[in-house]
């Protein structure tokens, strides 16, 4: 048993269900934040480019010649699309997304993304 598993098991036993779930959610959000920050830094390479084709929520469906964006896959940019996109306005000529919106909380995250 790893230390992480031991700590997790101990927290689960000693905390209420709601507090335990809240701590787990916070841990997940911290991981997403770190991935997003790394993607923001990597997005600087696109700062002066135009004519970009964005594949948002690409997952394993990478498109050649496109900037593939996802938090969980081996994407070109790991960005949290609930946050402001670090690409310049007008830099994209087309945006493609398939099976992505269902991963956003509605209405707040979905409206913010749009």
N, C-alpha and C positions, 0 to 999 in steps of 0.2 A: 504494500500500500504506500503510495507517495505521500509526501507532506501535504500537497494540495488536496488530495482526496481525504486525508485525515482531518484537515482544517474544515473542509466542506462538510464532512459528516458531522463534525462537532457543532458547527454553526447550525446545521439543519436540526439537530436534536435540541439545541438550547434556545433557538429563536422561534418566534411565531412564524407561521407560514408566510404572512404578508411581508414581514421584515426580511425574512430569508430571500424571498423572491425579489424584493427591492434591492438587496445587496448584490444578488446575481445579475440583475438588470444593469445596475451601476457598473459592475465589472465588465459586462459586455459593451456598454456604451464607451467606456474608457478605451477598450481595444479598438472600437470603431473610430474613435477620435484620433488615435495614434495612426491608424491606417490612412485616414483622411488627411492628416497633416503631412504625411509622407507623399501622398498624391498631390497635394497643393504645391509642395516643393518641386515635384517632378513636372507639374504643369507649367512651370516657368519656361520650359523649353518651347512651349507653344505661344509664348507671349506676343511675338511679332508675326505670327502666321495667320493667314486667312484661308478661306476655302476648305476648312476642316469638315470632315464627315464624322459625326459623333454617333457611336453605338452605345447608348446608355442602358446600363443593366445587362451588359453583354454576357455575363456568366461564361460558360464554355463555348458560346456561339460567337467566337471572334471573327471579325470581318477584316480581310486583308485590305490595306489602304485606308482604313478607318482608325479613329482614336477610340479604342475599346475602353469603356469605363465601367467599373464594378468594384464593390468592396470585398467580395469574397473569392474572386478568381484571379488568375494570372493575367490581369488586364494591363493595358498600357498605363492607365491612371486608376489608382484606388481612391475614389472620391465618394463621400457620403452625399448623395444627391438631396438630402434634406437640408444641406447647407448651401450657401452661395457658391456658384460655380466659379472657379478661379480663372476661367478663360475670358479673354476680352470680348466685349459686346461686338456682335457682327462678325466674329471669327469663323462661325460655322455656316456652311451652305446647305447642310442637310442634317437632320437629327433623326435617328432611328431608335426605336425602343419596342421590345416585344416581351410580354409577361413581366413587366416591371411595376406598373402602378399598383398591383395588388400587394406589393411589399411596403407601400406607404400607408401611414395612418391617415384616415379621412375624417374630416376635411382639411385639417391644419397642414400636415406634411405635403399632401397632394397639391393643395392650393399654393403653398410656398414654392414647391418645385416648378409648377407651371408658371 
